[in-house]
Amino acid sequence: MLVPFDLSGGRDMVCSSVIRRIGGACAVVLVLTTAVVGCGMERGHETRSLPADLVRKIDEIAESSMAAGLIPELQVAVIDPEAGTYVHAYGTADLATGRAASIHDSVRIGSVTKTFTATAVLRLADEGKLSLDDRLARYIDHIPYGDTITLRDLLDMRAGVWGLEENADFSEQLIRKTPATEWHEGDYVRAIIDNPDRATPPNTRTEYSNSNFYLLGLVLEKVTGKPVREVLDDLAGRYGLHETSYPADASMPEPAAHGYAYFDENPTDVTARTTPALFGAAGTMVSTISDLAAYTGMLGRGELLRPETFQDRIRVPDSATRADGGYGLGLAVGGSSRWHNGAVLGYTTHIGYLPKLKVTVAVVVNQYTIPPVTFAGLQASPIWSMIVRALYPGALGEDKDTNAPVPAVPSVDQLNTQLRQAFDPSVPAAQRTLHAQAEGKDPDLLGRMGSFLAKYRIMLEVNKVTRIGRSLFATAMSESPLAKTPMVVPLTAEDGQWRVESGWVCDYLGLVGDTSPACG
């Protein structure tokens, strides 16, 4: 699942639908060959390493993110043709055994799979074996609006295919510690066909949907006569990626970074919870940070595609209105980056290419709990953004208040007091000592959040406060009559004070069908 990502704000913004979105101090040692150096860290095999000052910035962000964000293992790759390369794994790959992280650990890459699927479709178009103007009904029967949906509509998220947001059996696989039902091959397409009222006419709006790429996987099978697994494995081979594959089942190549999720106070190993039946060509592939580092640049430069096809790929429909540019053909496109992220149970990934700098940055995290269970932990996308901003100031656009003083970091007790007051619906907005972003659009945004917490009898108790640059992360325990789970409350420095990030509040409001003018 792709997690829509705000390049201006630097954090993930999970869609209101569950389904749509889908360390201690160590010495810094620069080496030219693979070596393990303390605290479970591994340096990559490189011909030229990044300068020590840039490495320190990455390490500080990574280690602080792990400390704040409930992250067992974090992997980072930076390839800069001018400054050098850095590929690094932090932390623990397997909490049960304590095995240290490695840059060769397999990880689930979620919706980054879509970039491979789209490339495979575009290559078939280059070869004249299909046309992006072909109707879906030519390849798959009985899909609602299949006689008007084109392959291009599927690629650029304008097909209107239902994303299974309200399918209880599907969501059961993602948000329950022990699902009561099973999900099998064929269930996904059957759910789409059996619910024609959930579909909307194509080209009505741009709306991210895993279903589009699940169906494109079936198109690939129809055109090539091969299982989609073989098609995408072959494509990975053409890129020279030897640690990237489409698994036949829920297993992963070893060594693997185990994936974790929080259904209660403790992390649950969910490594083997993602099967091809769940996401198909939308989110099944596995890779390593080493392969992702190499792949991201090739993807961002359009390798393996005709130049005119690649230009078509990164051209965003005129109707797209996202502030970060929008969605092209299986690739998110902003003014300064070409990127994709992904989230499946236990893992988040973000890869991005900065064409002006010719720089590649990739981040992988092995913990992801799918809302509405909890917004537990930092994900790969905000960490990616913090690293890019630290190494390449201004690369993602003008950063507001970059040189403004950062407020003092509150203590745990101070922040608990401020959050309790901020989330008390009876306290007028003007009397609160802690505010949210975008309160100019909705002065009572935090009051809305407080009403949500009160309705579901959710109590928050902060136990750690971590500052990373101009961001502040409050690691907390969320307790309700139904569950007790950890979470991370993100704040940002703005106008000389710490403000709760509006996107985080809007995520929660969206889960219960509420909204706010600040969430537009």
Secondary structure, DSSP 4 states (H G I P E B T S, - for coil): ----EETTTTEE---SSTTT-----------SS-EE-STT-EE---SSBPPHHHHHHHHHHHHHHHHHHT-SEEEEEEEETTTEEEEEEEEEEETTTTEEP-TT-BEE-GGGHHHHHHHHHHHHHHTTS--TT-BGGGTSSS-TTTTT-BHHHHHTT-S-----TT-HHHHHHHH-SS-SS---TTHHHHHHHH-GGG---TTS-----HHHHHHHHHHHHHHHSS-HHHHHHHHHHHTT-SS-B--SSS--PSSBPPPEEESSSSEEE-TT---HHHHGGGT--EE-HHHHHHHHHHHHHTTTS-HHHHHHHTPPPTT---TT--B-SSSEE-SS-EEEEEEETTEEEEEEEETTTTEEEEEEESB---TTS---S--HHHHHHHHHHHHSTTTTSPPTTTTSPPPPPPPHHHHHHHHHHHT-TTS-GGG-SSEETTTTT-TTHHHHHHHHHHHTT-EEEEEEEEEETTEEEEEEEEE-SS-EEEEEEEEEEETTEEEE-HHHHHHHHHHTT---GGG-
